[in-house]
Amino acid sequence: QGEFELDESQKQPLIETLLTVYRSDPDAGLHAAAEWLLRKWGQAEQLAAIDKELQQKEEQLAAETDNDRQWYINGQGQTYVIIDAGEFLMGSPASESGHHPIERLHRRDIGRSFAISTKEVTRAQWQEFVKETGVRMPTPDELKSYIPTADSPMLAMTWYEAAWYCNWLSEQEGIPKEQWCYEPNNQGEYGPDMKAKEKFWDLSGYRLPTEAEWEFACRAATKTCRFYGAGEPLLEKYACYDKKGGDHPFPAAHLKPNDFGLFDVLGNAHEWVYSQASRPSTLNAVRDTPTTTPISHTESRLVRGGSYIDRASSVRCAQLNMYPLPNRRLFLIGFRPCRTYRHSP
């Protein structure tokens, strides 16, 4: 899609069809593909109007019955795709270009459906959080250099602040507090010694994805090193990386989505995930139930996906790019929230 030019008279009937697909088609991949092409054809205002119309908070989502739609738009205007995640092959084979031993192949069983944001949290969305919490915001010069537009991915939040945002988002959406996923530390702060609640994956609040959830969503049911295949020539169609990116990431949804409907899941910004790096030694499928011990400021957390400064070999589904401490602020790191949506038996 979008690989050849049409004149305006040819585009208009297609635009109407694409707007209908964007509004009504239950398939999350088609919804995202329509969004990308409509943005390319200058229809951002029409997309924003549809998003406004389709926004739903938790009570409205819970009231829906017999809805086969694989996506929804929450009260903050963020689109989430609903993914039924079971057992899959996680990591990469030793033969994969860029492979690191810590990416050792193993089977992981997620065993639940989860909803994950199609885009990284943007500067505009983060600013709403800042207004209510007073959390640190980059300086004007930093914003101009690294986060120049309202729809650029927000960067340089700590892991703790990303988790705080998730609890704040649960509150904004009307999710009961007992379903929020994170607990502040004994000083009531989102900082060292805060923790995730026990079995947070059984709760419905917003949170950071586990590493397994992130990779499952990124792969979009593929086994190749990238969700579209293995070759580098196509990468610039899907990912902002060192060959394409320049000094800052692209605005959200500037490039093509994967088949699950996720934009910028490779490249653009590294993304905080909940987990620390761990690779089981067993050959049996390992259930995705990460530890919930307090988060130490001396123990690194994972980021996934690569960034706008990374080489192509570091922009792969299995790549573990960095191991930053949870209190680090780097103008390479953003995040996308997710939440448990349904449980498999």
PyMOL commands that set and color helices and strands:
alter all, ss='L'
color gray80, all
select helices_A, chain A and resi 8-24+28-40+44-54+58-63+101-103+123-133+140-146+159-172+177-179+200-202+211-219+235-237+312-314
alter helices_A, ss='H'
color red, helices_A
select strands_A, chain A and resi 71-73+79-90+106-117+182-183+195-196+206-207+270-272+286-287+303-304+320-322+333-334+338-343
alter strands_A, ss='S'
color yellow, strands_A
deselect
rebuild
show_as cartoon
